[in-house]
Amino acid sequence: MSSILRFDVFGHAVAVRRIDNQWIAYHQEQDGKLRRAHGILIPPATAELDLPRYLADLCHEWARADRHEVRRLDW
């Protein structure tokens, strides 16, 4: 199974995994459990390095003055 990439998307914990040439996104709950994020659809051709920018563009409604960036958490 592929590794999970974790992001802070404007204060929301989002995990992304590559499975069978598709990106699958999850909401990460406070207890660490992953719940499929059906509203976050990432095109298969999106490069791993482009995920933060793509997530920022897709989820920009989540941004606030105190939560204004997308950061990869597992570098």
Wavefront OBJ file of the C-alpha trace (Angstrom):
o trace
v 0.000 0.000 0.000
v 1.265 3.504 -0.767
v 2.332 5.958 1.884
v 0.042 8.713 3.106
v 0.906 12.361 2.513
v -0.436 14.676 5.207
v -1.346 18.327 4.781
v -2.629 21.201 6.866
v -5.115 22.787 4.464
v -6.115 26.103 6.001
v -6.359 24.471 9.434
v -7.988 21.231 8.237
v -6.074 17.955 8.404
v -6.147 16.290 4.981
v -4.375 13.085 3.982
v -3.737 11.999 0.399
v -2.750 8.572 -0.892
v -1.896 7.381 -4.405
v -3.738 4.124 -5.190
v -3.816 2.517 -8.650
v -2.712 5.733 -10.387
v -5.445 7.764 -8.623
v -5.177 10.282 -5.785
v -7.536 9.524 -2.891
v -8.117 12.257 -0.287
v -9.196 11.801 3.322
v -10.189 14.037 6.207
v -8.079 13.143 9.222
v -10.130 13.179 12.411
v -8.786 14.341 15.793
v -8.359 10.704 16.866
v -6.223 9.984 13.777
v -8.886 8.070 11.864
v -9.215 8.784 8.157
v -12.578 9.503 6.531
v -12.820 9.590 2.742
v -13.064 13.168 1.452
v -15.467 12.694 -1.441
v -15.498 16.444 -2.148
v -11.742 16.600 -2.731
v -11.135 15.188 -6.195
v -7.556 15.367 -7.427
v -6.811 14.713 -11.110
v -4.575 11.647 -11.589
v -2.024 13.663 -13.580
v -1.362 16.008 -10.629
v 2.270 15.688 -9.551
v 3.032 15.099 -5.875
v 4.910 18.408 -5.647
v 1.832 20.228 -7.003
v -0.566 18.843 -4.373
v -0.260 21.785 -1.920
v -1.079 24.325 -4.650
v -3.934 22.190 -5.983
v -5.416 21.737 -2.498
v -5.117 25.487 -1.871
v -6.968 26.265 -5.107
v -9.655 23.656 -4.473
v -10.249 24.418 -0.781
v -9.707 28.192 -0.766
v -13.091 28.685 0.979
v -11.523 27.213 4.129
v -8.962 30.041 4.354
v -9.209 32.630 7.149
v -6.957 35.428 8.352
v -5.392 33.098 10.909
v -5.407 30.043 8.582
v -4.043 31.250 5.285
v -1.713 28.529 3.991
v -1.449 24.900 2.950
v 1.508 23.021 4.412
v 2.723 19.500 3.858
v 3.232 17.959 7.282
v 5.314 14.902 6.513
v 8.439 16.270 4.823
l 1 2 3 4 5 6 7 8 9 10 11 12 13 14 15 16 17 18 19 20 21 22 23 24 25 26 27 28 29 30 31 32 33 34 35 36 37 38 39 40 41 42 43 44 45 46 47 48 49 50 51 52 53 54 55 56 57 58 59 60 61 62 63 64 65 66 67 68 69 70 71 72 73 74 75
